[in-house]
Amino acid sequence: MAELVAWLLLAFVWFIVSVWAGLDAAKHSPHNAFLWGFSVFVGGLLGLALYLNLGRGGYGTHRSDADTRSRAPIEKTPSRNELVSCPNCHAREEADRDTCRFCGEPLDTS
């Protein structure tokens, strides 16, 4: 009987961890929160490790400011690898290029 209670308690705790992962993913992940919660529930410790490493972060995440304890969205900083479309041939080029490498047309990066 004690063994059954221990297994039920473990299953309940794991269910709570899965629900936490789903709720946390809804706040901190651009991916589907239900799928993260389900992955943690079915995947066990591997699913939890994957969520903690891959699921938290990306666009739309929030971080707390240590001074004000307010929650502000993280702004996406422009990276060197952002792509722009060529106005002539519609090829995707890096934003730091001046001309299209396919047709030679000047790129409008403004």
N, C-alpha and C positions, 0 to 999 in steps of 0.2 A: 504494500500500500504506500509506503514512504517513497519507494522508487517511482511509482506512478505520479505521485504528487510532485516529485522533483522534475520529472519529464514535462508535466503540464506547466509547471512554473517556468521552466526553460523555454517552452514553446510560447508562452505568454510574453515573456521578456523579449524573445526574438520577434514576435509580432509587433510589439511596441517599438523596437528598433527599426523595423521596416516602415511603420507608419511615420516615425520621426524622419526617416530618409525621404519619404515621399513629401512630407510637409516642408522639409528643408529644401528639397529640390524645387518645390513650387516657388520658393523665395529666392534661391541662389543659383538656379540653373536654367539655361535656355531650352533644355530638353524636357520631354514629357515626364512630369512628376510621378504619375502612376507607374510608368515603366521602371523608373528608378526604384520605387518602393517595392514593386514586384520582383525586380532583379535582386534586391537585397534579401527579400524573403526566401526566394528560391535558391539564390546563389550562395547563401551562407556568408561566411567570412570573406570569400573571394568577391562576392557581389558588394559587400560593404566596403572592401578595400578599393574596388573599382569606382564605386560612387565617390568615396572620399578623395580619390586621386583625379578622376575624370569628370565626375558629375557636377562638382562645385566649381563655378567659374564660368567664364565666357561673357558674352554680351548680356546686359541687363542685370548683372549681379550688383549686390550692395555690400558696402563695408561700413563698419562703424568708425566714427571719428573719435579718437581717444580723448580729445579735449571736450567736445560738446556732446558726445554720445548720440549724435544725430545720424540718421541713415541717409546717405546721398548716393545717387547712382555714379558708378565709375564711368568717366567719360572715355570714349574710344579715341585714342590718340592716333593720328595719321601715321601709317608706317610707310617705309620705303617701297614695300611690295604691293601697294594699292594699285588697282587697275583702272584705266580709263579706256573708253571706246574711241577708236579712230573715226572721225566724222566722214571719211571717204569710204573705207573698206570695212568698217565696223570691227576690225581686229582689236583684241584686248591687249593693251600695252601697259607697262609700268608707268606710274604717274610722274616719275622723274625724267622720263624721256621727252625730248623736244619734237622728234618726228617719228612717224610710224615706220617700223622696220620693214614692212611689206610693200607699202605704196609710196612712202616718202612724204606723205601729207603732214603738215604741221599739226601737232596735237594741242587741243585747247585744254589745259590743265587747271584753269581757274575755276 
